[in-house]
């Protein structure tokens, strides 16, 4: 019985996580303007530029996390 409760809790938690992620993605999509979408489309059209922007964004996020901790 205990394993069934744990399994149900994990499934419920994952369900809430995915619903929240979908809601955030929808709201951020509305929040982002046309110019941001066009910039992302232009920036990710080239493989090298995509890698550079991804690396820069990852470094920025990691440094921000390091500062807040």
Sine and cosine of phi, psi and omega as CSV:
sin_phi,cos_phi,sin_psi,cos_psi,sin_omega,cos_omega
0.00,0.00,-0.63,0.78,-0.03,-1.00
-0.90,0.44,-0.63,0.78,0.00,-1.00
-0.92,0.39,-0.55,0.83,0.05,-1.00
-0.92,0.40,-0.63,0.77,0.05,-1.00
-0.90,0.43,-0.67,0.74,0.01,-1.00
-0.90,0.43,-0.71,0.70,0.01,-1.00
-0.88,0.48,-0.69,0.72,0.02,-1.00
-0.90,0.44,-0.64,0.77,0.02,-1.00
-0.91,0.42,-0.66,0.75,0.03,-1.00
-0.90,0.43,-0.70,0.71,0.03,-1.00
-0.89,0.45,-0.65,0.76,0.03,-1.00
-0.90,0.43,-0.67,0.74,0.03,-1.00
-0.90,0.44,-0.68,0.73,0.05,-1.00
-0.90,0.44,-0.64,0.77,0.04,-1.00
-0.87,0.49,-0.72,0.69,0.04,-1.00
-0.89,0.45,-0.63,0.77,0.02,-1.00
-0.87,0.48,-0.74,0.68,-0.03,-1.00
-0.94,0.35,-0.59,0.81,0.07,-1.00
-0.90,0.43,-0.68,0.73,0.03,-1.00
-0.90,0.43,-0.65,0.76,0.03,-1.00
-0.89,0.46,-0.67,0.74,0.01,-1.00
-0.91,0.42,-0.65,0.76,0.03,-1.00
-0.91,0.42,-0.66,0.75,0.03,-1.00
-0.91,0.42,-0.67,0.74,0.00,-1.00
-0.89,0.45,-0.65,0.76,0.01,-1.00
-0.91,0.41,-0.69,0.73,-0.01,-1.00
-0.94,0.35,-0.63,0.78,0.04,-1.00
-0.92,0.38,-0.55,0.84,0.06,-1.00
-0.89,0.45,-0.62,0.78,0.05,-1.00
-0.95,0.30,-0.56,0.83,-0.04,-1.00
-0.95,0.33,-0.59,0.81,0.00,-1.00
-0.95,0.31,0.76,-0.65,-0.01,-1.00
-0.99,0.14,0.08,-1.00,0.00,-1.00
-0.88,0.47,-0.63,0.78,-0.03,-1.00
-0.91,0.42,-0.61,0.79,0.04,-1.00
-0.91,0.41,-0.67,0.74,0.02,-1.00
-0.90,0.44,-0.64,0.77,0.03,-1.00
-0.92,0.40,-0.65,0.76,0.02,-1.00
-0.89,0.45,-0.69,0.72,0.02,-1.00
-0.89,0.45,-0.67,0.74,0.01,-1.00
-0.89,0.45,-0.67,0.74,0.03,-1.00
-0.93,0.36,-0.64,0.77,-0.08,-1.00
-0.95,0.32,-0.51,0.86,-0.05,-1.00
-0.99,-0.11,0.09,1.00,0.04,-1.00
-0.95,0.31,-0.48,0.88,-0.02,-1.00
-0.97,-0.24,0.74,-0.67,-0.06,-1.00
-0.88,0.48,-0.71,0.70,-0.03,-1.00
-0.91,0.42,-0.65,0.76,0.01,-1.00
-0.92,0.39,-0.62,0.79,0.05,-1.00
-0.88,0.48,-0.70,0.72,0.00,-1.00
-0.90,0.43,-0.67,0.74,-0.01,-1.00
-0.91,0.42,-0.70,0.72,-0.01,-1.00
-0.92,0.39,-0.64,0.77,0.05,-1.00
-0.89,0.46,-0.66,0.75,0.02,-1.00
-0.91,0.41,-0.69,0.72,0.01,-1.00
-0.90,0.44,-0.70,0.71,0.01,-1.00
-0.90,0.44,-0.66,0.75,0.03,-1.00
-0.89,0.45,-0.67,0.75,0.02,-1.00
-0.91,0.41,-0.63,0.78,-0.01,-1.00
-0.91,0.41,-0.70,0.72,-0.01,-1.00
-0.91,0.41,-0.66,0.75,0.00,-1.00
-0.92,0.40,-0.63,0.78,0.02,-1.00
-0.94,0.35,-0.56,0.83,0.04,-1.00
-0.91,0.41,-0.67,0.74,0.05,-1.00
-0.90,0.43,-0.61,0.79,-0.01,-1.00
-0.92,0.40,-0.59,0.81,-0.02,-1.00
-0.94,0.34,-0.64,0.76,-0.06,-1.00
-0.96,0.27,-0.35,0.94,0.00,-1.00
-1.00,0.06,0.00,0.00,0.00,0.00
